[in-house]
Amino acid sequence: CAAALTLLASGGCANNTPVPSAEIRRVLAPNGKLRAGFNFGAPSSVLRDPISGELSGLEYDLGKEFAQRLGVLFEPVLLKRSAEIIEALKAGNIDLGFLTRTPARMRELDFSEPHVRIEQTLLVPANSTVQSLDDHDRPGLRVATLAGGTSSIVLKARLKNAMLVDAASINAGIELLRAQQVQAFGTQKTTLAEWPGRCRVRACSAATLLPKTMPWRCRKGAMP
């Protein structure tokens, strides 16, 4: 599947893109339509306009383009967490999902090359004196992460002393921070930028966040 996705994504102009074979359509859209799973509410994935109700987002647009190039109908499937996308892929409920590539996930799923790189970030209260990720790695400190999300995977490998607290959703993680039940909330910078509030966003470099076992190279401050 990864090879087919790479083929469809290559080429700068739709007119120059090779027409997918019937076999590729059968593999990627066995039901005659492309069921694409998205992390609903993540700015890089898909958001809904509060006035028009229209869906938009980088990955949403990519899903529509894949379906168009395949010559099949596009069916977006809006899910709440990365873990739900993985479950839907395994169950055969979706044909395509947009996820951060990690070693553990690559053992279970086929991935294309990364289409975007996004910084991982810690959200802290405005009066926090913490200046780095290492400052959070102390006994007694609690850091919320989205359960099953990439930040949770990365931080579990990185933090040895702080306690990680699973949040069921982005809003739940923000509320844990506001209620002072945690001292930081870790997730994608693009996501946290949607909640300015009484908090500040502090980016953590890839060199700090990413374990050395990652099978790809990242630019400073970003990860696939």
URZIMO-V689564 format. One record per residue. N is the residue number from 1. RES is the residue in one small letter. SS is DSSP state (h for helix, s for strand, l for the rest). D_LAST is the distance of its C-alpha to the last C-alpha in Angstrom with 2 decimals. Layout:
n: {N;N}
res: {RES;RES}
ss: {SS;SS}
d_last: {D_LAST;D_LAST}
//
This chain:
n: {1;2;3;4;5;6;7;8;9;10;11;12;13;14;15;16;17;18;19;20;21;22;23;24;25;26;27;28;29;30;31;32;33;34;35;36;37;38;39;40;41;42;43;44;45;46;47;48;49;50;51;52;53;54;55;56;57;58;59;60;61;62;63;64;65;66;67;68;69;70;71;72;73;74;75;76;77;78;79;80;81;82;83;84;85;86;87;88;89;90;91;92;93;94;95;96;97;98;99;100;101;102;103;104;105;106;107;108;109;110;111;112;113;114;115;116;117;118;119;120;121;122;123;124;125;126;127;128;129;130;131;132;133;134;135;136;137;138;139;140;141;142;143;144;145;146;147;148;149;150;151;152;153;154;155;156;157;158;159;160;161;162;163;164;165;166;167;168;169;170;171;172;173;174;175;176;177;178;179;180;181;182;183;184;185;186;187;188;189;190;191;192;193;194;195;196;197;198;199;200;201;202;203;204;205;206;207;208;209;210;211;212;213;214;215;216;217;218;219;220;221;222;223;224}
res: {c;a;a;a;l;t;l;l;a;s;g;g;c;a;n;n;t;p;v;p;s;a;e;i;r;r;v;l;a;p;n;g;k;l;r;a;g;f;n;f;g;a;p;s;s;v;l;r;d;p;i;s;g;e;l;s;g;l;e;y;d;l;g;k;e;f;a;q;r;l;g;v;l;f;e;p;v;l;l;k;r;s;a;e;i;i;e;a;l;k;a;g;n;i;d;l;g;f;l;t;r;t;p;a;r;m;r;e;l;d;f;s;e;p;h;v;r;i;e;q;t;l;l;v;p;a;n;s;t;v;q;s;l;d;d;h;d;r;p;g;l;r;v;a;t;l;a;g;g;t;s;s;i;v;l;k;a;r;l;k;n;a;m;l;v;d;a;a;s;i;n;a;g;i;e;l;l;r;a;q;q;v;q;a;f;g;t;q;k;t;t;l;a;e;w;p;g;r;c;r;v;r;a;c;s;a;a;t;l;l;p;k;t;m;p;w;r;c;r;k;g;a;m;p}
ss: {l;h;h;h;h;h;h;h;h;l;l;l;l;h;h;h;l;l;l;l;l;h;h;h;h;h;h;h;l;l;l;l;s;s;s;s;s;s;s;s;l;l;l;l;l;s;s;s;l;l;l;l;l;l;s;s;l;h;h;h;h;h;h;h;h;h;h;h;h;h;l;l;s;s;s;s;s;s;s;l;l;h;h;h;h;h;h;h;h;h;h;l;l;l;l;s;s;l;l;l;l;l;h;h;h;h;l;l;l;l;l;l;l;l;l;l;l;s;l;s;s;s;s;s;s;l;l;l;l;l;l;l;h;h;h;h;l;l;l;l;l;s;s;s;s;s;l;l;l;h;h;h;h;h;h;h;h;h;l;l;l;l;s;s;s;s;s;l;l;h;h;h;h;h;h;h;h;h;l;l;l;l;l;s;s;s;s;s;h;h;h;h;l;l;l;l;l;l;s;s;s;s;s;l;l;h;h;h;h;l;l;l;l;l;l;l;l;l;l;l;l;l;s;l}
d_last: {18.88;15.76;18.21;19.79;16.71;15.94;19.62;19.74;16.83;18.42;21.23;21.60;24.57;25.32;28.78;27.53;25.24;26.94;28.43;26.78;29.28;30.83;29.15;25.62;26.75;28.28;25.17;22.72;25.33;28.15;29.81;30.07;27.37;23.57;22.76;19.20;17.84;16.16;15.41;18.41;18.50;14.84;15.07;11.94;13.45;17.23;20.03;23.79;26.09;28.71;31.53;31.00;28.98;26.82;23.22;20.54;16.82;14.17;13.38;17.11;18.06;15.96;17.76;21.04;20.54;19.88;23.02;24.99;24.28;25.19;28.31;28.01;28.03;24.90;24.89;22.22;22.06;21.12;20.04;19.64;16.95;14.19;17.00;19.23;16.97;16.93;20.68;21.35;19.71;21.78;24.85;24.60;24.70;21.85;20.95;17.34;14.68;11.34;9.23;6.11;6.70;8.91;12.07;14.39;13.12;13.12;16.75;17.65;15.79;15.12;11.72;11.46;9.28;5.96;7.81;6.08;4.19;6.09;8.35;9.81;13.55;16.99;19.72;23.14;26.71;28.10;30.59;28.25;29.01;25.82;24.07;21.19;19.27;21.96;24.58;23.37;23.79;27.52;29.83;30.73;27.55;25.63;21.99;21.04;17.79;17.21;18.69;16.47;13.28;10.18;11.81;14.92;13.67;12.32;15.46;17.81;16.98;17.29;20.26;23.52;26.15;24.97;25.25;22.32;23.49;21.97;22.04;22.63;21.00;19.65;23.31;24.46;22.20;23.52;27.01;26.78;26.02;28.81;31.18;30.48;29.72;26.53;25.88;22.19;19.59;15.92;13.24;10.93;12.68;13.07;14.87;17.07;18.05;20.06;22.33;24.05;27.10;28.50;25.21;23.08;19.34;18.38;14.99;14.18;12.71;10.00;13.15;14.80;12.43;10.73;13.36;14.49;14.31;10.59;11.09;8.78;9.10;7.26;9.32;11.43;10.65;6.95;3.82;0.00}
//
